[in-house]
């Protein structure tokens, strides 16, 4: 039953993204060409909600649905890691016109060619899992 709540919340979030045009290729193009504030405002809103939520989780020792404490570990902040990862992510985003979240929103809206993108996103994630321990930290 608890998993159903997450599915419903995911559907609601997807509908909000679709209605806010956050999954629109044209909005993403406008963002990358600095023609519109729309997507930057959407991301700023996510940051304004997400940052305080993460700090709350860290300070109040919030528990997940299984009753286990949510632990947000510090990350390795090496420059090559973020530079290379950011370039790959940004190129994929610019070429496809969607970051991972909107891929599923676009599939749900009937753009079934994004199934190919989703399959390769899953494949890329799997391949990263195979090589991540071999990459420099």
Number of C-alpha atoms within 10 A of each C-alpha: 5 8 9 9 10 11 11 11 12 13 14 12 14 22 16 14 18 17 11 14 17 22 25 19 17 12 19 23 16 15 15 13 9 11 11 14 11 16 21 14 11 14 12 12 11 11 12 10 11 12 11 11 12 11 12 12 16 15 9 10 14 13 12 10 9 7 8 10 14 14 12 11 7 6 6 9 9 10 10 11 13 13 11 11 12 12 11 12 15 15 12 16 15 15 9 13 18 23 17 14 13 20 24 20 24 21 15 15 13 10 12 14 11 19 14 10 18 16 11 12 16 12 12 12 11 11 11 13 11 10 9 10 9 9 8 8 11
